[in-house]
Amino acid sequence: MNLDCFKAYDIRGKVPSSLSPALAREIGFAFAQEFDTRNVVIGHDARLSCPEIYKSLSNGLQSAGVNVVGIGMCGTEEIYHATAFTDIDSVPFDGGIMVTGSHNPADENGMKIVRANAVPVSGDSGLLALKARIEAGQAIPDVASGVFQERSYRKAYIEKMLSYINLDRLRPFKIVADIGNGCAGLALKELSTHLPFDFIFLDKEPDGNFPNGIPNPILPENREKAAHAVRQNKADFGIAWDGDFDRCFFYDADGNFIEGYYIVGMIASALLKENPHSKIIHDPRLTWNTIDLVESNNGTAVESKTGHAFIKERMRKEDAIYGGEMSAHHYFRDFAYCDSGMLPWLFVAQLLSVSGMSLADLVAKRIEAFPCSGEINSKVENVHRTLWDIEEKCTQGALSVSRTDGLSVEFEDWRFNVRGSNTEPVLRLNVESRNNKKLMEEKTALLLKIIRP
């Protein structure tokens, strides 16, 4: 059986060549055996391949004697919420699995896996063990002894989201919400009834055909529709999500896309004002703005390897109050150390309400102080060879060189990180400088000449 869908921090691959219903059944059985689970909650996103994989996953779990609760189409964070904050007949869940391809192409799918209390399962903490069990061969019983039932925890999830903010402090904003035919609309529809906002929805209905393109706003070509809607409707700001809505993206009132990097600093600063001397986790791709804001607000910045499972593991280890990746993943201690695509925009809406400032005003000084390239993706024939070329040509005179996660190189007035994707044959480049946009652009061009000869 082809097992190349096992990645560094989750499972992803083409259906059915890499991730098939048969393999989904094997994964379910292996998960139950490896972690001795008895009650597991599962869900899925809007992809067309989800129902069959979801059913096979449940079958594998049930074959191991697991009682399975299916919550159907949902966001990944709804699985985290169900695993950490709910139970089945007064018995806590000891695992959760989300069937999702996230922002990958429509013909791909995957799984994000957690244990009790939404503790993540990564390559370092169980994924490779699941893979090894499948490789060794498993005797899966023909008759399932576990029970399957359908339930909904969305009402409890909505109540949880609302508990993090002060509804009385919110102003009546007009907001463009770009769903991208993913799952965010299902939750936002119910959440919106409790909020004083006027929403303009784009591509609201879930559709696994993704007729308007894969929901992945980190790609520049996917942003203009939302940006135009913000300008056309004179909205206060815009929000967009990926397919399983665990990432949240922002547009200001002029339709300008705000890099997730600056949102990380904004949320970290706000939380540190209420919780001084706390720890903040960040990834190594773009760091200077986050470190500057964290330290100036009496916090401690802690760098972690990129990836949702790795960040969550580090969050728990450090008991950090918040973690953020420039790729628009935001993690919260009070949400079981997990990432959420709903909490970030709720926090930002509250910040805008309290400050009386626009989103553009809140980030303008930070963008000027630490201009960045944003993440630039390039397909290359040989990731390791290209990284070696960059290290040979671009590290002379550097103050520091780190290989913790790809290659991070720091000079006095600029720095960069370049790393191979954990899920695609792609190099991802990020460059930033200190108060010198021209220098950042020059160094970005120099690096791209090496990456794209």
C-alpha positions as CSV (number, residue, x, y, z in Angstrom):
1,M,0.0,0.0,0.0
2,N,1.3,3.5,-1.0
3,L,2.0,5.4,2.2
4,D,3.5,8.6,0.9
5,C,0.6,10.6,2.2
6,F,2.1,10.5,5.7
7,K,3.7,14.0,6.0
8,A,5.6,15.8,8.8
9,Y,2.5,16.9,10.7
10,D,-0.5,15.4,9.1
11,I,-1.7,13.2,6.2
12,R,-2.2,14.5,2.7
13,G,-2.2,13.0,-0.8
14,K,-4.0,12.5,-4.1
15,V,-7.2,10.4,-4.0
16,P,-7.2,7.5,-4.5
17,S,-3.6,6.9,-5.6
18,S,-2.1,8.2,-2.3
19,L,-5.0,8.3,0.1
20,S,-7.7,5.7,-0.6
21,P,-10.8,4.6,1.3
22,A,-9.0,1.3,2.0
23,L,-6.0,3.2,3.5
24,A,-8.5,5.4,5.5
25,R,-9.8,2.2,7.1
26,E,-6.3,1.1,7.9
27,I,-5.5,4.5,9.5
28,G,-8.6,4.3,11.7
29,F,-7.8,0.8,13.0
30,A,-4.1,1.7,13.5
31,F,-5.0,4.9,15.4
32,A,-7.3,3.0,17.8
33,Q,-4.6,0.3,18.4
34,E,-1.7,2.7,18.8
35,F,-3.4,5.0,21.3
36,D,-5.9,2.6,22.9
37,T,-8.9,4.8,22.1
38,R,-12.5,4.1,23.0
39,N,-14.4,7.2,21.9
40,V,-13.4,9.2,18.9
41,V,-15.0,12.2,17.1
42,I,-14.6,12.6,13.4
43,G,-15.6,15.2,10.8
44,H,-14.8,16.3,7.2
45,D,-14.6,19.3,4.9
46,A,-16.4,19.9,1.6
47,R,-14.2,17.9,-0.7
48,L,-16.1,15.4,-3.0
49,S,-13.9,12.5,-1.8
50,C,-14.7,13.1,1.9
51,P,-17.9,11.1,2.4
52,E,-16.3,7.8,1.3
53,I,-13.0,8.4,3.2
54,Y,-15.0,9.5,6.2
55,K,-17.1,6.3,6.2
56,S,-14.0,4.1,5.7
57,L,-12.2,5.8,8.5
58,S,-15.2,5.3,10.8
59,N,-15.3,1.6,9.8
60,G,-11.6,1.1,10.7
61,L,-12.2,2.7,14.1
62,Q,-15.3,0.7,14.8
63,S,-13.5,-2.5,13.8
64,A,-11.1,-1.8,16.7
65,G,-14.0,-1.5,19.1
66,V,-14.1,2.3,19.1
67,N,-17.4,4.2,19.5
68,V,-17.4,6.9,16.8
69,V,-19.3,10.2,16.8
70,G,-19.5,11.8,13.4
71,I,-20.2,15.5,13.3
72,G,-20.3,15.6,9.5
73,M,-19.1,18.6,7.5
74,C,-17.3,21.1,9.7
75,G,-14.1,23.0,10.2
76,T,-11.0,21.5,11.6
77,E,-11.3,23.5,14.8
78,E,-14.7,22.1,15.4
79,I,-13.0,18.7,15.8
80,Y,-10.5,20.3,18.2
81,H,-13.3,21.8,20.2
82,A,-15.3,18.6,20.3
83,T,-12.3,16.6,21.4
84,A,-11.2,19.1,24.1
85,F,-14.5,20.5,25.5
86,T,-17.3,18.0,24.9
87,D,-18.0,14.3,25.6
88,I,-20.2,11.4,24.5
89,D,-22.7,10.4,27.2
90,S,-20.5,12.0,29.9
91,V,-17.4,10.1,28.7
92,P,-14.6,12.4,27.3
93,F,-13.4,11.8,23.8
94,D,-9.9,10.3,23.7
95,G,-9.3,11.2,20.0
96,G,-10.4,13.2,17.1
97,I,-9.8,13.0,13.3
98,M,-10.6,15.6,10.7
99,V,-10.8,14.5,7.1
100,T,-9.5,17.5,5.1
101,G,-7.3,18.5,2.3
102,S,-7.1,22.0,3.7
103,H,-5.8,24.3,0.9
104,N,-4.5,21.5,-1.4
105,P,-5.9,20.8,-4.9
106,A,-9.5,19.4,-5.2
107,D,-8.3,15.9,-6.1
108,E,-6.3,15.6,-2.8
109,N,-7.5,14.9,0.7
110,G,-5.9,14.2,4.1
111,M,-6.4,13.9,7.8
112,K,-5.5,16.0,10.9
113,I,-5.3,13.8,14.0
114,V,-5.5,14.6,17.7
115,R,-5.6,12.7,20.9
116,A,-7.6,13.5,24.1
117,N,-7.8,17.2,24.9
118,A,-6.9,17.9,21.3
119,V,-3.2,17.0,21.8
120,P,-1.7,16.9,18.2
121,V,-0.3,13.8,16.5
122,S,2.7,14.7,14.3
123,G,5.5,12.7,12.8
124,D,7.4,13.1,16.1
125,S,4.4,12.0,18.2
126,G,2.6,9.2,16.5
127,L,2.1,9.5,12.8
128,L,5.2,7.4,12.0
129,A,4.0,4.8,14.5
130,L,0.6,4.6,12.6
131,K,2.5,4.3,9.3
132,A,4.7,1.5,10.8
133,R,1.6,-0.5,12.0
134,I,0.1,-0.3,8.5
135,E,3.4,-1.3,6.9
136,A,3.6,-4.3,9.2
137,G,0.2,-5.5,8.2
138,Q,-2.9,-5.5,10.4
139,A,-5.5,-8.1,11.0
140,I,-8.7,-6.0,10.9
141,P,-11.9,-7.9,12.0
142,D,-14.6,-8.1,9.4
143,V,-17.3,-7.3,12.0
144,A,-17.2,-3.9,13.6
145,S,-17.8,-3.9,17.4
146,G,-17.9,-0.2,17.9
147,V,-21.0,2.0,17.5
148,F,-21.4,5.0,15.1
149,Q,-23.7,7.9,15.8
150,E,-24.2,11.3,14.4
151,R,-24.2,14.4,16.7
152,S,-23.8,18.1,16.5
153,Y,-21.6,20.2,18.8
154,R,-21.8,23.4,16.7
155,K,-24.0,25.3,19.2
156,A,-21.5,24.6,22.0
157,Y,-18.7,25.6,19.6
158,I,-20.4,28.9,18.8
159,E,-20.9,29.6,22.5
160,K,-17.2,28.9,23.1
161,M,-16.1,31.3,20.4
162,L,-18.4,34.1,21.8
163,S,-17.0,33.5,25.3
164,Y,-13.6,34.9,24.2
165,I,-14.8,38.4,23.4
166,N,-16.9,41.2,25.0
167,L,-20.0,41.5,22.8
168,D,-20.9,44.9,24.4
169,R,-17.7,46.5,23.1
170,L,-18.2,45.6,19.5
171,R,-19.0,48.3,16.9
172,P,-21.4,47.6,14.0
173,F,-18.9,46.9,11.2
174,K,-19.6,46.0,7.6
175,I,-17.5,43.0,6.8
176,V,-16.8,41.1,3.6
177,A,-16.5,37.4,4.3
178,D,-15.0,35.3,1.5
179,I,-15.9,31.7,2.2
180,G,-14.4,30.3,-1.0
181,N,-16.9,27.5,-1.1
182,G,-15.3,25.9,1.9
183,C,-16.8,25.2,5.3
184,A,-16.4,28.5,7.1
185,G,-19.9,29.6,6.1
186,L,-21.6,26.8,8.1
187,A,-20.2,28.2,11.3
188,L,-20.2,31.9,10.4
189,K,-23.9,31.7,9.5
190,E,-24.8,30.7,13.1
191,L,-22.1,32.9,14.7
192,S,-23.3,36.0,12.8
193,T,-26.7,36.0,14.5
194,H,-25.0,36.9,17.8
195,L,-22.9,39.8,16.4
196,P,-23.7,43.4,15.4
197,F,-22.0,43.1,12.0
198,D,-23.4,43.4,8.5
199,F,-21.8,40.6,6.4
200,I,-21.3,40.5,2.7
201,F,-20.8,36.8,1.9
202,L,-18.8,35.6,-1.1
203,D,-19.1,32.0,-2.4
204,K,-20.9,31.1,0.8
205,E,-22.1,27.5,0.1
206,P,-19.7,24.6,0.5
207,D,-18.9,23.0,-2.9
208,G,-16.2,20.4,-3.3
209,N,-15.9,21.2,-7.0
210,F,-14.5,24.6,-5.9
211,P,-15.9,26.4,-8.9
212,N,-14.2,29.6,-7.9
213,G,-10.8,28.1,-7.3
214,I,-9.2,26.4,-4.3
215,P,-9.8,28.4,-1.1
216,N,-6.3,29.5,-0.4
217,P,-6.0,33.3,0.1
218,I,-2.3,33.1,0.8
219,L,-1.9,32.9,-3.0
220,P,-2.0,36.4,-4.5
221,E,-4.1,35.3,-7.5
222,N,-6.9,34.3,-5.1
223,R,-7.3,37.7,-3.4
224,E,-8.7,40.1,-6.0
225,K,-12.4,39.0,-5.7
226,A,-12.5,39.7,-1.9
227,A,-10.4,42.9,-2.3
228,H,-12.9,44.2,-5.0
229,A,-15.9,43.3,-2.8
230,V,-14.4,45.3,0.1
231,R,-13.9,48.4,-2.1
232,Q,-17.2,48.1,-3.9
233,N,-19.3,47.7,-0.7
234,K,-17.2,50.2,1.3
235,A,-16.7,47.6,4.0
236,D,-14.7,48.3,7.1
237,F,-12.5,45.2,6.4
238,G,-12.6,41.8,4.8
239,I,-11.9,38.3,6.0
240,A,-11.2,35.1,4.0
241,W,-10.5,31.5,5.0
242,D,-9.1,28.3,3.6
243,G,-11.2,25.2,3.0
244,D,-11.3,23.9,6.6
245,F,-11.1,27.4,8.0
246,D,-8.3,26.9,10.4
247,R,-6.5,29.9,8.7
248,C,-7.9,33.4,8.6
249,F,-6.8,36.3,6.3
250,F,-7.5,40.0,6.4
251,Y,-8.1,42.9,4.0
252,D,-8.2,46.6,5.1
253,A,-10.9,49.0,4.0
254,D,-9.1,49.8,0.7
255,G,-8.9,46.1,-0.2
256,N,-5.2,45.7,0.6
257,F,-4.2,42.2,1.8
258,I,-2.6,42.3,5.2
259,E,0.2,39.8,5.6
260,G,-0.6,37.3,8.4
261,Y,2.8,38.2,10.0
262,Y,1.5,41.6,11.1
263,I,-1.7,40.1,12.5
264,V,0.4,37.8,14.7
265,G,2.1,40.8,16.2
266,M,-1.2,42.6,16.7
267,I,-2.9,39.8,18.6
268,A,0.2,39.0,20.6
269,S,0.5,42.6,21.8
270,A,-3.2,42.7,22.8
271,L,-3.0,39.4,24.7
272,L,0.2,40.5,26.5
273,K,-1.4,43.7,27.7
274,E,-3.9,41.6,29.7
275,N,-1.4,38.8,30.4
276,P,2.1,40.3,30.9
277,H,5.2,38.0,31.2
278,S,3.5,35.3,29.1
279,K,5.2,33.4,26.3
280,I,4.4,33.8,22.6
281,I,5.3,31.1,20.0
282,H,6.2,32.1,16.5
283,D,7.6,30.3,13.4
284,P,11.1,31.1,11.9
285,R,10.0,32.5,8.6
286,L,9.3,36.1,9.6
287,T,10.3,37.1,13.1
288,W,11.6,40.6,13.8
289,N,8.2,42.4,14.1
290,T,6.8,39.7,16.4
291,I,9.9,39.6,18.6
292,D,10.0,43.4,18.8
293,L,6.3,43.6,19.9
294,V,6.4,40.7,22.3
295,E,9.5,42.0,24.1
296,S,8.2,45.6,24.2
297,N,5.0,44.3,25.8
298,N,6.8,42.3,28.6
299,G,6.5,38.9,26.9
300,T,8.9,36.2,25.9
301,A,9.1,35.2,22.2
302,V,9.8,31.5,21.6
303,E,10.6,30.2,18.1
304,S,9.2,26.9,17.0
305,K,9.5,24.7,13.9
306,T,6.9,25.5,11.3
307,G,3.7,23.4,11.1
308,H,0.4,23.3,13.0
309,A,1.2,20.1,15.0
310,F,4.7,21.3,15.9
311,I,3.5,24.7,17.1
312,K,0.7,23.1,19.2
313,E,3.2,20.8,20.8
314,R,5.5,23.7,21.6
315,M,2.5,25.8,22.9
316,R,1.8,23.0,25.5
317,K,5.5,22.6,26.4
318,E,5.9,26.3,27.1
319,D,2.3,26.9,28.3
320,A,2.3,29.8,25.9
321,I,-0.8,32.1,25.8
322,Y,-0.7,32.5,22.1
323,G,1.2,31.3,19.0
324,G,1.1,32.6,15.4
325,E,2.5,31.7,12.0
326,M,2.8,34.1,9.2
327,S,0.8,31.7,7.1
328,A,-2.3,32.8,9.1
329,H,-2.5,30.0,11.7
330,H,-3.3,31.4,15.1
331,Y,-3.1,29.3,18.3
332,F,-4.7,30.1,21.7
333,R,-4.0,28.5,25.1
334,D,-7.6,29.0,26.1
335,F,-8.6,27.0,23.0
336,A,-6.8,23.9,24.1
337,Y,-3.5,25.3,22.6
338,C,-5.1,24.8,19.1
339,D,-5.4,26.9,16.0
340,S,-8.6,28.7,15.1
341,G,-9.7,30.6,12.1
342,M,-12.7,32.3,13.9
343,L,-11.0,33.6,17.0
344,P,-8.4,35.8,15.1
345,W,-11.0,38.0,13.3
346,L,-13.2,38.2,16.4
347,F,-10.1,39.5,18.4
348,V,-9.3,41.9,15.6
349,A,-12.9,43.2,15.4
350,Q,-12.8,43.8,19.2
351,L,-9.4,45.6,18.8
352,L,-10.8,47.9,16.1
353,S,-13.9,48.5,18.2
354,V,-12.0,49.5,21.3
355,S,-9.3,51.5,19.6
356,G,-11.5,53.4,17.2
357,M,-8.8,52.9,14.6
358,S,-9.0,51.2,11.1
359,L,-7.2,48.0,10.4
360,A,-4.8,49.9,8.0
361,D,-3.9,52.3,10.8
362,L,-3.2,49.5,13.3
363,V,-0.6,47.9,11.0
364,A,0.8,50.8,9.1
365,K,3.7,51.6,11.4
366,R,4.6,47.9,11.8
367,I,4.7,47.4,8.0
368,E,7.0,50.4,7.6
369,A,9.3,49.3,10.5
370,F,9.6,45.7,9.2
371,P,8.7,45.4,5.5
372,C,8.5,41.9,4.2
373,S,8.2,40.0,1.0
374,G,5.3,37.8,2.0
375,E,5.8,34.1,1.2
376,I,6.9,33.4,-2.3
377,N,6.5,29.8,-3.6
378,S,8.7,28.3,-6.3
379,K,8.8,24.8,-7.8
380,V,12.3,23.5,-8.0
381,E,13.8,20.3,-9.4
382,N,15.9,19.6,-6.3
383,V,15.0,21.3,-3.0
384,H,18.2,20.2,-1.2
385,R,20.5,21.3,-4.0
386,T,18.8,24.7,-4.2
387,L,19.1,25.2,-0.5
388,W,22.8,24.3,-0.7
389,D,23.3,26.9,-3.5
390,I,21.6,29.6,-1.4
391,E,23.8,28.8,1.6
392,E,26.9,28.9,-0.5
393,K,26.1,32.2,-2.1
394,C,24.1,34.1,0.5
395,T,25.5,33.6,4.0
396,Q,28.9,35.4,3.9
397,G,28.9,38.1,6.6
398,A,25.8,36.8,8.3
399,L,25.3,37.4,12.0
400,S,23.6,34.0,12.3
401,V,22.7,30.9,10.2
402,S,20.1,28.4,11.5
403,R,19.0,25.2,9.9
404,T,16.3,24.4,12.4
405,D,13.6,24.8,9.8
406,G,14.9,25.2,6.3
407,L,17.6,27.9,6.2
408,S,17.3,31.0,8.3
409,V,20.0,33.7,7.7
410,E,20.2,37.0,9.6
411,F,22.2,40.1,8.8
412,E,22.2,43.4,10.7
413,D,19.5,45.0,8.5
414,W,17.8,42.1,6.7
415,R,17.1,38.4,7.1
416,F,15.5,35.6,5.2
417,N,14.2,32.1,5.6
418,V,13.8,29.6,2.8
419,R,12.4,26.1,3.4
420,G,11.0,23.2,1.5
421,S,7.3,22.5,1.9
422,N,6.3,19.6,4.0
423,T,3.4,18.8,1.7
424,E,4.5,19.9,-1.8
425,P,7.7,19.9,-4.0
426,V,8.1,23.6,-3.4
427,L,10.5,26.1,-1.9
428,R,9.0,28.9,0.3
429,L,10.9,32.1,0.6
430,N,10.4,35.0,3.1
431,V,12.5,38.1,3.3
432,E,12.3,41.1,5.7
433,S,14.3,44.1,6.6
434,R,14.6,46.8,9.2
435,N,12.8,50.0,7.9
436,N,14.1,49.6,4.4
437,K,11.6,48.3,1.8
438,K,14.0,48.9,-1.1
439,L,16.7,46.7,0.5
440,M,14.1,44.0,1.2
441,E,13.0,44.0,-2.4
442,E,16.6,43.9,-3.7
443,K,17.5,40.9,-1.6
444,T,14.3,39.2,-2.5
445,A,15.1,39.6,-6.2
446,L,18.7,38.3,-5.6
447,L,17.4,35.1,-3.9
448,L,14.8,34.5,-6.5
449,K,17.5,34.6,-9.2
450,I,19.2,31.6,-7.4
451,I,15.9,29.8,-6.8
452,R,14.6,30.4,-10.3
453,P,17.7,30.4,-12.5
